[in-house]
């Protein structure tokens, strides 16, 4: 029997109160090797939705480049009057890394 393959990057959509919302699920390896795939996923969906929920869970690795990409996406979306919310579940080690890199608000507020 073949083991079920986990999809590390996924977008699901919904329509809440007339607002088209995308939930972007990111997991596993969030390293520079995956940067182009994640960026493409976000760029392809930026103009399709008015609200975004970005979920990070079951993260094995995360690079500062990915964190910068998330901030850039948030900044770009907000300039287009779109809403972005983060739901981040990281290990204590990853949280500490992000806090020491100056991204405390991303880890603590999940905004």
N, C-alpha and C positions, 0 to 999 in steps of 0.2 A: 504494500500500500504506500502510495506516494505521500510524503509529508506536505502539509499545506504550506504554501509559500506566502510569507508575509509581505505585504506591499508597503514599502517605507514612505512613499509619498502619495497622498490621495486627496482629491477634492470632491466634496459632496455639496450639493446646493439645496436651498430651500427658499420658500417665499413666505416670509413672516410679516404680516400686516402690510402687504403690498411692497415690501422691501426684499429685493433679491439678495440673498446672503450665501456666501461660500464658506465652508469649513475646510481649511487646509490642514491636513494631518501630516506632520513630519516626524519621523522616528528613525531609529537605527544609526546609520553612519551619516552625520551631518558635518562632513569634512569638505575641504576644498575640492576634492575629487568629485563631489556631488553638486558643487556650486552652480554649474551651468544648467543642470537638470532642474534644480530648485528655482533658479532665476527664471527659466523658461516657463515653468509651471505658474509662477506668480505673474509674470508679464502677460501670459495668455489669458489670465482670468481677471486682470485688473479692470478692464473696461466692461466686463460682463456682469459685474455685481456692484451693489451699493454698500455692502457691509461684508466684513471678513472676520472670521474667527480663526486664529492660527494656533493650532495645538501642537505642542512638542511633548512627546511621551516616549518612554522606552528608548531613550537616547543612549547610544554606546559611546559615540564621540561627537564633539562639537568644536568647531574652529571659530576663531574670532571673525573670520570672513563671512561666515554664515550669520553671525549676530549682526554684523554690519549690513548684510543684505536684508535682514528682517527690519532693521531701523530704516533703511532706505525705502523699503516697500511701504512701511507705515507712513513715512514722511510724504512720499509720492501720492499715496492714496488719500491722505488728509488734504493735500493740496487740491485734489479733485473732489473735495467735499464728501469723501467716503469714510466710513468708520472702520477702525481696526482694533480688535481685541485679542490679547494673547492669553492663552491658558498653557502655562509651562510647568511641566513636572520633570525636574532634573534631580540627579543625585547630589548629595551634599558637596561632593568634590567638584562637580560642574558648576554648582551655584557659587562656590568659593572662587573658582577661576573667573567667572563672570563679574563677581563683585570686585575682585582685585583689578580687573581690567576696566573698571569704571561703569559697568552696566548694572549697578545695584537696582535701579528703578525697574528694569526689565524683569529681574528675578523676584523682587519683593512685591511689586504692585500688580504684575501680570496685566498691564493695561493694554 
